[in-house]
Amino acid sequence: MDVPLILPVSEAFGVDRLHLGIMFLANLELGYLTPPMGMNLFLASYRFNKPLLQVYRGTLPFLLILLAVVLIVTYLPGLLLLRQ
């Protein structure tokens, strides 16, 4: 993916590798759950034989929680990186 391209830039700005990896994965999952083009939503709709709109409504609370977590992880890295 794009991580090898982003890693040198993030290190130049002092972003920890672990923090970058967690931010990267959380943002990817947020994109996979965001309507109308969320790939995970299409897969869940197909797998469970539910209408796509019903799957959208069912995932909305989790999408909002994930959005809050992505914001917290991005702007408060000290909560994640409790290394000794």
PDB file with SEQRES, HELIX, SHEET and CRYST1 records, atoms N, CA, C and O in Angstrom:
SEQRES   1 A   84  MET ASP VAL PRO LEU ILE LEU PRO VAL SER GLU ALA PHE          
SEQRES   2 A   84  GLY VAL ASP ARG LEU HIS LEU GLY ILE MET PHE LEU ALA          
SEQRES   3 A   84  ASN LEU GLU LEU GLY TYR LEU THR PRO PRO MET GLY MET          
SEQRES   4 A   84  ASN LEU PHE LEU ALA SER TYR ARG PHE ASN LYS PRO LEU          
SEQRES   5 A   84  LEU GLN VAL TYR ARG GLY THR LEU PRO PHE LEU LEU ILE          
SEQRES   6 A   84  LEU LEU ALA VAL VAL LEU ILE VAL THR TYR LEU PRO GLY          
SEQRES   7 A   84  LEU LEU LEU LEU ARG GLN                                      
HELIX    1 AA1 VAL A    3  ALA A   12  1                                  10    
HELIX    2 AA2 ARG A   17  LEU A   33  1                                  17    
HELIX    3 AA3 MET A   39  PHE A   48  1                                  10    
HELIX    4 AA4 LEU A   52  TYR A   75  1                                  24    
HELIX    5 AA5 PRO A   77  LEU A   79  5                                   3    
CRYST1    1.000    1.000    1.000  90.00  90.00  90.00 P 1           1          
ATOM      1  N   MET A   1       0.835  -1.186   0.000  1.00  0.00           N  
ATOM      2  CA  MET A   1       0.000   0.000   0.000  1.00  0.00           C  
ATOM      3  C   MET A   1       0.873   1.239   0.000  1.00  0.00           C  
ATOM      4  O   MET A   1       1.974   1.239  -0.550  1.00  0.00           O  
ATOM      5  N   ASP A   2       0.375   2.287   0.618  1.00  0.00           N  
ATOM      6  CA  ASP A   2       1.089   3.567   0.607  1.00  0.00           C  
ATOM      7  C   ASP A   2       1.987   3.781   1.815  1.00  0.00           C  
ATOM      8  O   ASP A   2       2.639   4.820   1.917  1.00  0.00           O  
ATOM      9  N   VAL A   3       2.033   2.833   2.722  1.00  0.00           N  
ATOM     10  CA  VAL A   3       2.809   3.040   3.945  1.00  0.00           C  
ATOM     11  C   VAL A   3       4.290   3.260   3.661  1.00  0.00           C  
ATOM     12  O   VAL A   3       4.875   4.149   4.281  1.00  0.00           O  
ATOM     13  N   PRO A   4       4.937   2.517   2.769  1.00  0.00           N  
ATOM     14  CA  PRO A   4       6.349   2.805   2.516  1.00  0.00           C  
ATOM     15  C   PRO A   4       6.590   4.226   2.013  1.00  0.00           C  
ATOM     16  O   PRO A   4       7.671   4.776   2.224  1.00  0.00           O  
ATOM     17  N   LEU A   5       5.614   4.820   1.361  1.00  0.00           N  
ATOM     18  CA  LEU A   5       5.762   6.197   0.905  1.00  0.00           C  
ATOM     19  C   LEU A   5       5.542   7.199   2.031  1.00  0.00           C  
ATOM     20  O   LEU A   5       6.164   8.261   2.057  1.00  0.00           O  
ATOM     21  N   ILE A   6       4.668   6.860   2.948  1.00  0.00           N  
ATOM     22  CA  ILE A   6       4.311   7.777   4.036  1.00  0.00           C  
ATOM     23  C   ILE A   6       5.301   7.698   5.193  1.00  0.00           C  
ATOM     24  O   ILE A   6       5.518   8.693   5.885  1.00  0.00           O  
ATOM     25  N   LEU A   7       5.902   6.536   5.413  1.00  0.00           N  
ATOM     26  CA  LEU A   7       6.771   6.329   6.564  1.00  0.00           C  
ATOM     27  C   LEU A   7       7.931   7.326   6.661  1.00  0.00           C  
ATOM     28  O   LEU A   7       8.131   7.889   7.737  1.00  0.00           O  
ATOM     29  N   PRO A   8       8.698   7.575   5.609  1.00  0.00           N  
ATOM     30  CA  PRO A   8       9.793   8.551   5.745  1.00  0.00           C  
ATOM     31  C   PRO A   8       9.294   9.960   6.079  1.00  0.00           C  
ATOM     32  O   PRO A   8       9.937  10.690   6.833  1.00  0.00           O  
ATOM     33  N   VAL A   9       8.156  10.331   5.517  1.00  0.00           N  
ATOM     34  CA  VAL A   9       7.609  11.657   5.796  1.00  0.00           C  
ATOM     35  C   VAL A   9       7.159  11.752   7.244  1.00  0.00           C  
ATOM     36  O   VAL A   9       7.404  12.756   7.914  1.00  0.00           O  
ATOM     37  N   SER A  10       6.493  10.691   7.732  1.00  0.00           N  
ATOM     38  CA  SER A  10       6.019  10.719   9.119  1.00  0.00           C  
ATOM     39  C   SER A  10       7.184  10.729  10.104  1.00  0.00           C  
ATOM     40  O   SER A  10       7.121  11.395  11.137  1.00  0.00           O  
ATOM     41  N   GLU A  11       8.244   9.992   9.783  1.00  0.00           N  
ATOM     42  CA  GLU A  11       9.415  10.005  10.659  1.00  0.00           C  
ATOM     43  C   GLU A  11      10.093  11.372  10.660  1.00  0.00           C  
ATOM     44  O   GLU A  11      10.641  11.788  11.681  1.00  0.00           O  
ATOM     45  N   ALA A  12      10.061  12.074   9.530  1.00  0.00           N  
ATOM     46  CA  ALA A  12      10.642  13.415   9.473  1.00  0.00           C  
ATOM     47  C   ALA A  12       9.869  14.380  10.370  1.00  0.00           C  
ATOM     48  O   ALA A  12      10.439  15.330  10.907  1.00  0.00           O  
ATOM     49  N   PHE A  13       8.569  14.132  10.530  1.00  0.00           N  
ATOM     50  CA  PHE A  13       7.743  14.978  11.393  1.00  0.00           C  
ATOM     51  C   PHE A  13       7.667  14.459  12.824  1.00  0.00           C  
ATOM     52  O   PHE A  13       6.986  15.052  13.661  1.00  0.00           O  
ATOM     53  N   GLY A  14       8.355  13.363  13.114  1.00  0.00           N  
ATOM     54  CA  GLY A  14       8.403  12.846  14.475  1.00  0.00           C  
ATOM     55  C   GLY A  14       7.213  11.994  14.886  1.00  0.00           C  
ATOM     56  O   GLY A  14       6.926  11.868  16.077  1.00  0.00           O  
ATOM     57  N   VAL A  15       6.523  11.413  13.926  1.00  0.00           N  
ATOM     58  CA  VAL A  15       5.390  10.538  14.237  1.00  0.00           C  
ATOM     59  C   VAL A  15       5.917   9.132  14.460  1.00  0.00           C  
ATOM     60  O   VAL A  15       6.665   8.607  13.636  1.00  0.00           O  
ATOM     61  N   ASP A  16       5.529   8.525  15.568  1.00  0.00           N  
ATOM     62  CA  ASP A  16       5.963   7.171  15.903  1.00  0.00           C  
ATOM     63  C   ASP A  16       5.395   6.162  14.906  1.00  0.00           C  
ATOM     64  O   ASP A  16       4.284   6.333  14.405  1.00  0.00           O  
ATOM     65  N   ARG A  17       6.173   5.101  14.620  1.00  0.00           N  
ATOM     66  CA  ARG A  17       5.729   4.084  13.661  1.00  0.00           C  
ATOM     67  C   ARG A  17       4.462   3.366  14.125  1.00  0.00           C  
ATOM     68  O   ARG A  17       3.561   3.119  13.324  1.00  0.00           O  
ATOM     69  N   LEU A  18       4.392   3.034  15.397  1.00  0.00           N  
ATOM     70  CA  LEU A  18       3.215   2.357  15.936  1.00  0.00           C  
ATOM     71  C   LEU A  18       1.984   3.247  15.813  1.00  0.00           C  
ATOM     72  O   LEU A  18       0.910   2.789  15.422  1.00  0.00           O  
ATOM     73  N   HIS A  19       2.152   4.510  16.147  1.00  0.00           N  
ATOM     74  CA  HIS A  19       1.051   5.464  16.041  1.00  0.00           C  
ATOM     75  C   HIS A  19       0.594   5.599  14.589  1.00  0.00           C  
ATOM     76  O   HIS A  19      -0.606   5.641  14.318  1.00  0.00           O  
ATOM     77  N   LEU A  20       1.528   5.668  13.670  1.00  0.00           N  
ATOM     78  CA  LEU A  20       1.186   5.754  12.251  1.00  0.00           C  
ATOM     79  C   LEU A  20       0.419   4.523  11.792  1.00  0.00           C  
ATOM     80  O   LEU A  20      -0.561   4.641  11.056  1.00  0.00           O  
ATOM     81  N   GLY A  21       0.851   3.349  12.218  1.00  0.00           N  
ATOM     82  CA  GLY A  21       0.175   2.114  11.836  1.00  0.00           C  
ATOM     83  C   GLY A  21      -1.246   2.049  12.357  1.00  0.00           C  
ATOM     84  O   GLY A  21      -2.151   1.636  11.632  1.00  0.00           O  
ATOM     85  N   ILE A  22      -1.457   2.444  13.588  1.00  0.00           N  
ATOM     86  CA  ILE A  22      -2.799   2.435  14.164  1.00  0.00           C  
ATOM     87  C   ILE A  22      -3.686   3.460  13.473  1.00  0.00           C  
ATOM     88  O   ILE A  22      -4.845   3.175  13.173  1.00  0.00           O  
ATOM     89  N   MET A  23      -3.156   4.640  13.220  1.00  0.00           N  
ATOM     90  CA  MET A  23      -3.938   5.651  12.492  1.00  0.00           C  
ATOM     91  C   MET A  23      -4.290   5.167  11.098  1.00  0.00           C  
ATOM     92  O   MET A  23      -5.414   5.357  10.635  1.00  0.00           O  
ATOM     93  N   PHE A  24      -3.333   4.543  10.428  1.00  0.00           N  
ATOM     94  CA  PHE A  24      -3.544   4.065   9.067  1.00  0.00           C  
ATOM     95  C   PHE A  24      -4.656   3.024   9.019  1.00  0.00           C  
ATOM     96  O   PHE A  24      -5.555   3.117   8.184  1.00  0.00           O  
ATOM     97  N   LEU A  25      -4.603   2.028   9.911  1.00  0.00           N  
ATOM     98  CA  LEU A  25      -5.615   0.973   9.922  1.00  0.00           C  
ATOM     99  C   LEU A  25      -6.989   1.494  10.326  1.00  0.00           C  
ATOM    100  O   LEU A  25      -7.998   1.088   9.750  1.00  0.00           O  
ATOM    101  N   ALA A  26      -7.039   2.388  11.310  1.00  0.00           N  
ATOM    102  CA  ALA A  26      -8.324   2.940  11.737  1.00  0.00           C  
ATOM    103  C   ALA A  26      -8.962   3.767  10.627  1.00  0.00           C  
ATOM    104  O   ALA A  26     -10.174   3.700  10.423  1.00  0.00           O  
ATOM    105  N   ASN A  27      -8.167   4.533   9.919  1.00  0.00           N  
ATOM    106  CA  ASN A  27      -8.701   5.320   8.806  1.00  0.00           C  
ATOM    107  C   ASN A  27      -9.142   4.438   7.644  1.00  0.00           C  
ATOM    108  O   ASN A  27     -10.131   4.743   6.978  1.00  0.00           O  
ATOM    109  N   LEU A  28      -8.419   3.348   7.393  1.00  0.00           N  
ATOM    110  CA  LEU A  28      -8.839   2.422   6.346  1.00  0.00           C  
ATOM    111  C   LEU A  28     -10.196   1.813   6.674  1.00  0.00           C  
ATOM    112  O   LEU A  28     -11.079   1.755   5.819  1.00  0.00           O  
ATOM    113  N   GLU A  29     -10.360   1.361   7.912  1.00  0.00           N  
ATOM    114  CA  GLU A  29     -11.648   0.765   8.296  1.00  0.00           C  
ATOM    115  C   GLU A  29     -12.764   1.797   8.252  1.00  0.00           C  
ATOM    116  O   GLU A  29     -13.892   1.471   7.881  1.00  0.00           O  
ATOM    117  N   LEU A  30     -12.475   3.005   8.616  1.00  0.00           N  
ATOM    118  CA  LEU A  30     -13.479   4.068   8.515  1.00  0.00           C  
ATOM    119  C   LEU A  30     -13.905   4.251   7.060  1.00  0.00           C  
ATOM    120  O   LEU A  30     -15.088   4.448   6.782  1.00  0.00           O  
ATOM    121  N   GLY A  31     -12.968   4.189   6.150  1.00  0.00           N  
ATOM    122  CA  GLY A  31     -13.293   4.292   4.732  1.00  0.00           C  
ATOM    123  C   GLY A  31     -14.080   3.103   4.229  1.00  0.00           C  
ATOM    124  O   GLY A  31     -14.962   3.250   3.382  1.00  0.00           O  
ATOM    125  N   TYR A  32     -13.766   1.917   4.747  1.00  0.00           N  
ATOM    126  CA  TYR A  32     -14.489   0.719   4.317  1.00  0.00           C  
ATOM    127  C   TYR A  32     -15.921   0.698   4.836  1.00  0.00           C  
ATOM    128  O   TYR A  32     -16.761  -0.021   4.295  1.00  0.00           O  
ATOM    129  N   LEU A  33     -16.213   1.473   5.873  1.00  0.00           N  
ATOM    130  CA  LEU A  33     -17.567   1.500   6.440  1.00  0.00           C  
ATOM    131  C   LEU A  33     -18.370   2.726   6.036  1.00  0.00           C  
ATOM    132  O   LEU A  33     -19.540   2.838   6.403  1.00  0.00           O  
ATOM    133  N   THR A  34     -17.776   3.637   5.298  1.00  0.00           N  
ATOM    134  CA  THR A  34     -18.456   4.880   4.969  1.00  0.00           C  
ATOM    135  C   THR A  34     -19.318   4.718   3.719  1.00  0.00           C  
ATOM    136  O   THR A  34     -18.808   4.379   2.651  1.00  0.00           O  
ATOM    137  N   PRO A  35     -20.630   4.961   3.852  1.00  0.00           N  
ATOM    138  CA  PRO A  35     -21.495   4.907   2.668  1.00  0.00           C  
ATOM    139  C   PRO A  35     -21.173   6.063   1.736  1.00  0.00           C  
ATOM    140  O   PRO A  35     -20.670   7.072   2.231  1.00  0.00           O  
ATOM    141  N   PRO A  36     -21.404   6.010   0.498  1.00  0.00           N  
ATOM    142  CA  PRO A  36     -22.073   4.954  -0.258  1.00  0.00           C  
ATOM    143  C   PRO A  36     -21.115   3.933  -0.849  1.00  0.00           C  
ATOM    144  O   PRO A  36     -21.577   2.959  -1.445  1.00  0.00           O  
ATOM    145  N   MET A  37     -19.816   4.104  -0.716  1.00  0.00           N  
ATOM    146  CA  MET A  37     -18.884   3.210  -1.406  1.00  0.00           C  
ATOM    147  C   MET A  37     -18.138   2.283  -0.449  1.00  0.00           C  
ATOM    148  O   MET A  37     -17.097   1.740  -0.820  1.00  0.00           O  
ATOM    149  N   GLY A  38     -18.639   2.088   0.766  1.00  0.00           N  
ATOM    150  CA  GLY A  38     -17.959   1.241   1.734  1.00  0.00           C  
ATOM    151  C   GLY A  38     -17.990  -0.225   1.331  1.00  0.00           C  
ATOM    152  O   GLY A  38     -19.053  -0.843   1.274  1.00  0.00           O  
ATOM    153  N   MET A  39     -16.825  -0.768   1.056  1.00  0.00           N  
ATOM    154  CA  MET A  39     -16.741  -2.146   0.580  1.00  0.00           C  
ATOM    155  C   MET A  39     -17.279  -3.135   1.612  1.00  0.00           C  
ATOM    156  O   MET A  39     -17.946  -4.100   1.239  1.00  0.00           O  
ATOM    157  N   ASN A  40     -17.007  -2.920   2.890  1.00  0.00           N  
ATOM    158  CA  ASN A  40     -17.489  -3.828   3.922  1.00  0.00           C  
ATOM    159  C   ASN A  40     -19.008  -3.834   3.993  1.00  0.00           C  
ATOM    160  O   ASN A  40     -19.603  -4.853   4.344  1.00  0.00           O  
ATOM    161  N   LEU A  41     -19.641  -2.725   3.668  1.00  0.00           N  
ATOM    162  CA  LEU A  41     -21.098  -2.667   3.690  1.00  0.00           C  
ATOM    163  C   LEU A  41     -21.694  -3.527   2.578  1.00  0.00           C  
ATOM    164  O   LEU A  41     -22.687  -4.223   2.791  1.00  0.00           O  
ATOM    165  N   PHE A  42     -21.091  -3.479   1.399  1.00  0.00           N  
ATOM    166  CA  PHE A  42     -21.561  -4.314   0.292  1.00  0.00           C  
ATOM    167  C   PHE A  42     -21.374  -5.793   0.614  1.00  0.00           C  
ATOM    168  O   PHE A  42     -22.250  -6.609   0.332  1.00  0.00           O  
ATOM    169  N   LEU A  43     -20.241  -6.133   1.200  1.00  0.00           N  
ATOM    170  CA  LEU A  43     -19.980  -7.526   1.544  1.00  0.00           C  
ATOM    171  C   LEU A  43     -20.954  -8.025   2.602  1.00  0.00           C  
ATOM    172  O   LEU A  43     -21.450  -9.147   2.502  1.00  0.00           O  
ATOM    173  N   ALA A  44     -21.234  -7.208   3.617  1.00  0.00           N  
ATOM    174  CA  ALA A  44     -22.180  -7.603   4.664  1.00  0.00           C  
ATOM    175  C   ALA A  44     -23.590  -7.736   4.105  1.00  0.00           C  
ATOM    176  O   ALA A  44     -24.324  -8.651   4.481  1.00  0.00           O  
ATOM    177  N   SER A  45     -23.966  -6.849   3.229  1.00  0.00           N  
ATOM    178  CA  SER A  45     -25.289  -6.910   2.614  1.00  0.00           C  
ATOM    179  C   SER A  45     -25.439  -8.197   1.808  1.00  0.00           C  
ATOM    180  O   SER A  45     -26.476  -8.856   1.884  1.00  0.00           O  
ATOM    181  N   TYR A  46     -24.441  -8.550   1.057  1.00  0.00           N  
ATOM    182  CA  TYR A  46     -24.485  -9.768   0.245  1.00  0.00           C  
ATOM    183  C   TYR A  46     -24.481 -11.013   1.136  1.00  0.00           C  
ATOM    184  O   TYR A  46     -25.263 -11.940   0.924  1.00  0.00           O  
ATOM    185  N   ARG A  47     -23.597 -11.025   2.130  1.00  0.00           N  
ATOM    186  CA  ARG A  47     -23.424 -12.211   2.970  1.00  0.00           C  
ATOM    187  C   ARG A  47     -24.665 -12.514   3.794  1.00  0.00           C  
ATOM    188  O   ARG A  47     -25.042 -13.679   3.926  1.00  0.00           O  
ATOM    189  N   PHE A  48     -25.309 -11.491   4.354  1.00  0.00           N  
ATOM    190  CA  PHE A  48     -26.442 -11.706   5.243  1.00  0.00           C  
ATOM    191  C   PHE A  48     -27.794 -11.519   4.553  1.00  0.00           C  
ATOM    192  O   PHE A  48     -28.837 -11.547   5.206  1.00  0.00           O  
ATOM    193  N   ASN A  49     -27.772 -11.329   3.237  1.00  0.00           N  
ATOM    194  CA  ASN A  49     -29.003 -11.172   2.454  1.00  0.00           C  
ATOM    195  C   ASN A  49     -29.919 -10.082   3.018  1.00  0.00           C  
ATOM    196  O   ASN A  49     -31.126 -10.279   3.154  1.00  0.00           O  
ATOM    197  N   LYS A  50     -29.333  -8.952   3.338  1.00  0.00           N  
ATOM    198  CA  LYS A  50     -30.082  -7.795   3.849  1.00  0.00           C  
ATOM    199  C   LYS A  50     -29.965  -6.662   2.851  1.00  0.00           C  
ATOM    200  O   LYS A  50     -28.958  -6.547   2.153  1.00  0.00           O  
ATOM    201  N   PRO A  51     -31.001  -5.814   2.778  1.00  0.00           N  
ATOM    202  CA  PRO A  51     -30.893  -4.643   1.890  1.00  0.00           C  
ATOM    203  C   PRO A  51     -29.761  -3.722   2.345  1.00  0.00           C  
ATOM    204  O   PRO A  51     -29.471  -3.603   3.535  1.00  0.00           O  
ATOM    205  N   LEU A  52     -29.148  -3.091   1.384  1.00  0.00           N  
ATOM    206  CA  LEU A  52     -28.001  -2.227   1.677  1.00  0.00           C  
ATOM    207  C   LEU A  52     -28.372  -1.093   2.623  1.00  0.00           C  
ATOM    208  O   LEU A  52     -27.584  -0.739   3.500  1.00  0.00           O  
ATOM    209  N   LEU A  53     -29.547  -0.525   2.458  1.00  0.00           N  
ATOM    210  CA  LEU A  53     -29.975   0.567   3.338  1.00  0.00           C  
ATOM    211  C   LEU A  53     -30.111   0.104   4.784  1.00  0.00           C  
ATOM    212  O   LEU A  53     -29.808   0.863   5.706  1.00  0.00           O  
ATOM    213  N   GLN A  54     -30.555  -1.113   4.990  1.00  0.00           N  
ATOM    214  CA  GLN A  54     -30.672  -1.651   6.348  1.00  0.00           C  
ATOM    215  C   GLN A  54     -29.283  -1.837   6.971  1.00  0.00           C  
ATOM    216  O   GLN A  54     -29.093  -1.595   8.163  1.00  0.00           O  
ATOM    217  N   VAL A  55     -28.337  -2.261   6.168  1.00  0.00           N  
ATOM    218  CA  VAL A  55     -26.965  -2.411   6.659  1.00  0.00           C  
ATOM    219  C   VAL A  55     -26.377  -1.043   6.989  1.00  0.00           C  
ATOM    220  O   VAL A  55     -25.679  -0.897   7.992  1.00  0.00           O  
ATOM    221  N   TYR A  56     -26.653  -0.039   6.155  1.00  0.00           N  
ATOM    222  CA  TYR A  56     -26.191   1.327   6.446  1.00  0.00           C  
ATOM    223  C   TYR A  56     -26.702   1.788   7.803  1.00  0.00           C  
ATOM    224  O   TYR A  56     -25.935   2.278   8.632  1.00  0.00           O  
ATOM    225  N   ARG A  57     -27.993   1.628   8.022  1.00  0.00           N  
ATOM    226  CA  ARG A  57     -28.589   2.071   9.288  1.00  0.00           C  
ATOM    227  C   ARG A  57     -28.027   1.298  10.474  1.00  0.00           C  
ATOM    228  O   ARG A  57     -27.831   1.864  11.549  1.00  0.00           O  
ATOM    229  N   GLY A  58     -27.767   0.017  10.284  1.00  0.00           N  
ATOM    230  CA  GLY A  58     -27.242  -0.803  11.370  1.00  0.00           C  
ATOM    231  C   GLY A  58     -25.815  -0.459  11.763  1.00  0.00           C  
ATOM    232  O   GLY A  58     -25.428  -0.627  12.920  1.00  0.00           O  
ATOM    233  N   THR A  59     -25.044   0.014  10.821  1.00  0.00           N  
ATOM    234  CA  THR A  59     -23.645   0.323  11.116  1.00  0.00           C  
ATOM    235  C   THR A  59     -23.412   1.779  11.510  1.00  0.00           C  
ATOM    236  O   THR A  59     -22.304   2.134  11.912  1.00  0.00           O  
ATOM    237  N   LEU A  60     -24.411   2.608  11.406  1.00  0.00           N  
ATOM    238  CA  LEU A  60     -24.232   4.037  11.706  1.00  0.00           C  
ATOM    239  C   LEU A  60     -23.701   4.307  13.116  1.00  0.00           C  
ATOM    240  O   LEU A  60     -22.777   5.109  13.252  1.00  0.00           O  
ATOM    241  N   PRO A  61     -24.234   3.679  14.174  1.00  0.00           N  
ATOM    242  CA  PRO A  61     -23.658   3.947  15.505  1.00  0.00           C  
ATOM    243  C   PRO A  61     -22.182   3.561  15.595  1.00  0.00           C  
ATOM    244  O   PRO A  61     -21.386   4.264  16.218  1.00  0.00           O  
ATOM    245  N   PHE A  62     -21.825   2.440  14.970  1.00  0.00           N  
ATOM    246  CA  PHE A  62     -20.436   1.998  15.007  1.00  0.00           C  
ATOM    247  C   PHE A  62     -19.538   2.905  14.172  1.00  0.00           C  
ATOM    248  O   PHE A  62     -18.370   3.105  14.507  1.00  0.00           O  
ATOM    249  N   LEU A  63     -20.071   3.443  13.105  1.00  0.00           N  
ATOM    250  CA  LEU A  63     -19.334   4.387  12.280  1.00  0.00           C  
ATOM    251  C   LEU A  63     -19.019   5.655  13.073  1.00  0.00           C  
ATOM    252  O   LEU A  63     -17.912   6.188  12.988  1.00  0.00           O  
ATOM    253  N   LEU A  64     -19.987   6.129  13.834  1.00  0.00           N  
ATOM    254  CA  LEU A  64     -19.764   7.324  14.655  1.00  0.00           C  
ATOM    255  C   LEU A  64     -18.755   7.066  15.774  1.00  0.00           C  
ATOM    256  O   LEU A  64     -17.924   7.921  16.079  1.00  0.00           O  
ATOM    257  N   ILE A  65     -18.835   5.882  16.381  1.00  0.00           N  
ATOM    258  CA  ILE A  65     -17.870   5.523  17.422  1.00  0.00           C  
ATOM    259  C   ILE A  65     -16.463   5.436  16.822  1.00  0.00           C  
ATOM    260  O   ILE A  65     -15.502   5.940  17.404  1.00  0.00           O  
ATOM    261  N   LEU A  66     -16.351   4.798  15.665  1.00  0.00           N  
ATOM    262  CA  LEU A  66     -15.051   4.684  15.012  1.00  0.00           C  
ATOM    263  C   LEU A  66     -14.509   6.048  14.610  1.00  0.00           C  
ATOM    264  O   LEU A  66     -13.303   6.280  14.698  1.00  0.00           O  
ATOM    265  N   LEU A  67     -15.369   6.945  14.175  1.00  0.00           N  
ATOM    266  CA  LEU A  67     -14.934   8.298  13.843  1.00  0.00           C  
ATOM    267  C   LEU A  67     -14.371   9.006  15.074  1.00  0.00           C  
ATOM    268  O   LEU A  67     -13.339   9.673  14.992  1.00  0.00           O  
ATOM    269  N   ALA A  68     -15.046   8.862  16.211  1.00  0.00           N  
ATOM    270  CA  ALA A  68     -14.552   9.463  17.456  1.00  0.00           C  
ATOM    271  C   ALA A  68     -13.206   8.855  17.849  1.00  0.00           C  
ATOM    272  O   ALA A  68     -12.304   9.574  18.278  1.00  0.00           O  
ATOM    273  N   VAL A  69     -13.066   7.540  17.706  1.00  0.00           N  
ATOM    274  CA  VAL A  69     -11.806   6.871  18.049  1.00  0.00           C  
ATOM    275  C   VAL A  69     -10.678   7.329  17.125  1.00  0.00           C  
ATOM    276  O   VAL A  69      -9.554   7.545  17.575  1.00  0.00           O  
ATOM    277  N   VAL A  70     -10.977   7.474  15.842  1.00  0.00           N  
ATOM    278  CA  VAL A  70      -9.951   7.942  14.893  1.00  0.00           C  
ATOM    279  C   VAL A  70      -9.486   9.349  15.271  1.00  0.00           C  
ATOM    280  O   VAL A  70      -8.291   9.639  15.224  1.00  0.00           O  
ATOM    281  N   LEU A  71     -10.411  10.211  15.642  1.00  0.00           N  
ATOM    282  CA  LEU A  71     -10.026  11.562  16.053  1.00  0.00           C  
ATOM    283  C   LEU A  71      -9.188  11.542  17.324  1.00  0.00           C  
ATOM    284  O   LEU A  71      -8.202  12.272  17.430  1.00  0.00           O  
ATOM    285  N   ILE A  72      -9.571  10.714  18.286  1.00  0.00           N  
ATOM    286  CA  ILE A  72      -8.814  10.617  19.537  1.00  0.00           C  
ATOM    287  C   ILE A  72      -7.420  10.062  19.275  1.00  0.00           C  
ATOM    288  O   ILE A  72      -6.429  10.592  19.778  1.00  0.00           O  
ATOM    289  N   VAL A  73      -7.348   8.991  18.484  1.00  0.00           N  
ATOM    290  CA  VAL A  73      -6.052   8.365  18.177  1.00  0.00           C  
ATOM    291  C   VAL A  73      -5.151   9.338  17.422  1.00  0.00           C  
ATOM    292  O   VAL A  73      -3.944   9.381  17.661  1.00  0.00           O  
ATOM    293  N   THR A  74      -5.721  10.101  16.532  1.00  0.00           N  
ATOM    294  CA  THR A  74      -4.914  11.008  15.716  1.00  0.00           C  
ATOM    295  C   THR A  74      -4.378  12.183  16.530  1.00  0.00           C  
ATOM    296  O   THR A  74      -3.208  12.541  16.403  1.00  0.00           O  
ATOM    297  N   TYR A  75      -5.212  12.774  17.350  1.00  0.00           N  
ATOM    298  CA  TYR A  75      -4.817  14.007  18.023  1.00  0.00           C  
ATOM    299  C   TYR A  75      -4.340  13.835  19.453  1.00  0.00           C  
ATOM    300  O   TYR A  75      -3.847  14.790  20.053  1.00  0.00           O  
ATOM    301  N   LEU A  76      -4.477  12.634  20.018  1.00  0.00           N  
ATOM    302  CA  LEU A  76      -3.965  12.367  21.365  1.00  0.00           C  
ATOM    303  C   LEU A  76      -3.098  11.112  21.353  1.00  0.00           C  
ATOM    304  O   LEU A  76      -3.491  10.091  21.919  1.00  0.00           O  
ATOM    305  N   PRO A  77      -1.934  11.165  20.725  1.00  0.00           N  
ATOM    306  CA  PRO A  77      -1.113   9.958  20.597  1.00  0.00           C  
ATOM    307  C   PRO A  77      -0.587   9.451  21.932  1.00  0.00           C  
ATOM    308  O   PRO A  77      -0.216   8.283  22.041  1.00  0.00           O  
ATOM    309  N   GLY A  78      -0.548  10.294  22.936  1.00  0.00           N  
ATOM    310  CA  GLY A  78      -0.071   9.875  24.243  1.00  0.00           C  
ATOM    311  C   GLY A  78      -0.938   8.808  24.885  1.00  0.00           C  
ATOM    312  O   GLY A  78      -0.458   8.054  25.730  1.00  0.00           O  
ATOM    313  N   LEU A  79      -2.201   8.729  24.502  1.00  0.00           N  
ATOM    314  CA  LEU A  79      -3.083   7.691  25.035  1.00  0.00           C  
ATOM    315  C   LEU A  79      -2.701   6.315  24.506  1.00  0.00           C  
ATOM    316  O   LEU A  79      -2.921   5.309  25.180  1.00  0.00           O  
ATOM    317  N   LEU A  80      -2.138   6.264  23.319  1.00  0.00           N  
ATOM    318  CA  LEU A  80      -1.749   4.977  22.716  1.00  0.00           C  
ATOM    319  C   LEU A  80      -0.346   4.548  23.078  1.00  0.00           C  
ATOM    320  O   LEU A  80      -0.083   3.371  23.327  1.00  0.00           O  
ATOM    321  N   LEU A  81       0.526   5.490  23.104  1.00  0.00           N  
ATOM    322  CA  LEU A  81       1.952   5.180  23.218  1.00  0.00           C  
ATOM    323  C   LEU A  81       2.435   5.262  24.652  1.00  0.00           C  
ATOM    324  O   LEU A  81       3.254   6.113  24.998  1.00  0.00           O  
ATOM    325  N   LEU A  82       1.923   4.376  25.474  1.00  0.00           N  
ATOM    326  CA  LEU A  82       2.320   4.350  26.878  1.00  0.00           C  
ATOM    327  C   LEU A  82       3.477   3.379  27.043  1.00  0.00           C  
ATOM    328  O   LEU A  82       3.348   2.356  27.715  1.00  0.00           O  
ATOM    329  N   ARG A  83       4.591   3.697  26.438  1.00  0.00           N  
ATOM    330  CA  ARG A  83       5.776   2.842  26.501  1.00  0.00           C  
ATOM    331  C   ARG A  83       6.606   3.212  27.704  1.00  0.00           C  
ATOM    332  O   ARG A  83       6.580   4.345  28.183  1.00  0.00           O  
ATOM    333  N   GLN A  84       7.353   2.214  28.186  1.00  0.00           N  
ATOM    334  CA  GLN A  84       8.217   2.473  29.336  1.00  0.00           C  
ATOM    335  C   GLN A  84       9.640   2.693  28.896  1.00  0.00           C  
ATOM    336  O   GLN A  84      10.515   2.926  29.730  1.00  0.00           O  
TER     337      GLN A  84                                                      
END                                                                             
